[in-house]
Amino acid sequence: MQNAKMQDLTPICWDMDVDPDQLHRLLRGEIDRVGHIDRINLYRRLLSTYDWYTLLALIPPDRLREALSAPVLDCLYPASLKDRYLYARSVLFG
């Protein structure tokens, strides 16, 4: 399972030379950044790439609120994608 998660993180950083294990550690909150990628940037890439169920499998439950926070959602495009996650946030967290 862990290996599958690391493989799922690899496509979102296709344009950078990043260790998938470091991305996974970043996602879990063990480190604050990998090179120039911080967790907010990682969440933006995840939300723009994967469907909801894959996101739920990749993002630890204790990090979901952060993944749907304003700094992440404010930079999503198109607007319909941002609206979809705003709705999910309102359903999950009120």
N, C-alpha and C positions, 0 to 999 in steps of 0.2 A: 504493500500500500504506500509506504513512504517513498519508494522508488517511483511509483506511478505519479505521485504528487510532484516530485522533483522534475519528472519529464514534462508534466503539464505546465510547469513554470517556464520551461526553456523557450517555447515559442514567443512568449510576450517580450522577451529581450533578444530577439533575433538580430537586432542591429548593434548589439554590444557584446563584448567578450566578458561574460559574467559567469561565475561558478554557480550552478543550480543549487548546490547545497547552501551557499551563502544567501541566495534568494529565499530559500525555505527558512533559514534562520531569521532573516529580516521579517518575513511574513509572520513568524511565531513571536516576534518581539524580543528575540534574544540579542539582536544588534540593531543599531539605529540607521545604518546605511551601508550600502555596498557600492563602493566607488561614488558616483554622483547620484545614485538612486536611493531615495528615502522611501519610507513605507507609504506615504501619500502618493508618490509617483507610481509605486508598485500597484497600489489599489486601483489607480486610474487605468493602468494598462490591463489589469485583470478585468475590471468592469467593462472595458471597451472590447474585450476579446472573447470572454466566455459567457455561456448561458448561466442562468440563475442556479441550476442544480450543480453544475460544475463549480461555481463559486462557493456554494455551501460546502462542497467537499474539500475545497482548497483552503478557504479562510477559516481559521480556528474560531469557534463560536464566541470566545471572549474578545475577538478582534472585529467582529461584524459591525458593531456600532461605529468603530473608528473607520471601517471601510466605507460606511454610508454617511460619513460626516460631511459637513458643508465644504471644507477645503478640497475634498475629493470630488464631490458631485458638482461643484461650481465650475469645474473645468472640463466636464464631459460634453461631448457633442456627438451626434446631433441633439437638439433639445428634447426629442422624444426619448432618447436614452436616459438623459438626466431626469426627465419626468417619471420614467419607469422606476428608477431607483429612489426617487423622492417618495413615490407611492409605497414602495417596499419598506422604506424607513418608517413612514407614518404607520403602516400596519404593524410592523414589528416593535416599534419603540414609542408609538403614540405621539 
